[in-house]
Amino acid sequence: MRDLPAEAKLIHMLLQRLERISADSVWAHRASGLRGSLLRTLEELEAGDAPENAALKSVMRAAFHILREAAREMG
């Protein structure tokens, strides 16, 4: 991977994990919308634009929440 900021690498990892949530999961629909937000944020980072820190933390926190809940649902 290119020399991207740590946030961009983390977003890549979150995107990969969110894509793997089963379509049968209650969390899949929420993950879909969040992936769009993460992709826009990633595009900003890759373009060299720094997204607002609070917005970046908020979208990342939401991604971790969805992943945690989807994992909990799996049992």
C-alpha positions in Angstrom: 0.0 0.0 0.0 1.2 3.5 -0.8 2.4 5.9 1.9 -1.0 6.7 3.3 -1.8 8.1 6.7 -2.6 5.6 9.4 -6.2 6.7 9.2 -6.4 5.7 5.5 -5.0 2.3 6.3 -7.5 1.8 9.1 -10.4 2.9 6.8 -9.2 0.3 4.2 -9.3 -2.4 6.9 -12.8 -1.3 8.1 -14.2 -1.3 4.6 -12.9 -4.8 4.0 -14.5 -6.0 7.3 -17.8 -4.2 6.7 -18.1 -5.8 3.3 -17.9 -9.2 4.9 -21.0 -8.8 7.1 -23.6 -11.3 6.0 -26.5 -10.0 3.9 -28.8 -11.8 6.4 -27.5 -9.7 9.3 -29.5 -6.8 10.6 -26.3 -4.8 10.5 -25.7 -5.3 6.8 -27.9 -2.4 5.7 -26.3 0.0 8.2 -22.9 -1.1 7.1 -23.8 -0.3 3.5 -24.5 3.3 4.3 -21.5 3.6 6.5 -19.2 2.2 3.8 -20.2 5.1 1.6 -19.2 7.6 4.2 -15.9 5.8 4.7 -15.2 5.8 1.0 -15.8 9.5 0.8 -13.5 10.1 3.8 -10.8 7.8 2.2 -11.0 9.7 -1.1 -10.4 13.0 0.8 -7.4 11.5 2.6 -5.9 10.1 -0.6 -6.4 13.5 -2.3 -4.4 15.1 0.5 -7.4 16.8 2.0 -7.7 16.4 5.8 -11.3 15.7 6.8 -12.6 17.3 9.9 -11.1 15.3 12.9 -14.4 15.0 14.7 -16.2 13.7 11.6 -13.3 11.2 11.0 -13.5 9.9 14.5 -17.3 9.7 14.4 -17.4 7.6 11.2 -14.7 5.3 12.4 -16.4 4.8 15.8 -19.6 3.9 14.0 -17.8 1.4 11.9 -16.3 -0.3 14.9 -19.7 -0.3 16.6 -21.4 -2.0 13.6 -18.6 -4.6 13.4 -18.8 -5.3 17.1 -22.6 -5.7 17.0 -22.5 -7.9 13.8 -19.9 -10.2 15.6 -22.1 -10.3 18.6 -25.0 -11.3 16.5 -23.0 -14.2 15.0 -22.6 -15.6 18.4 
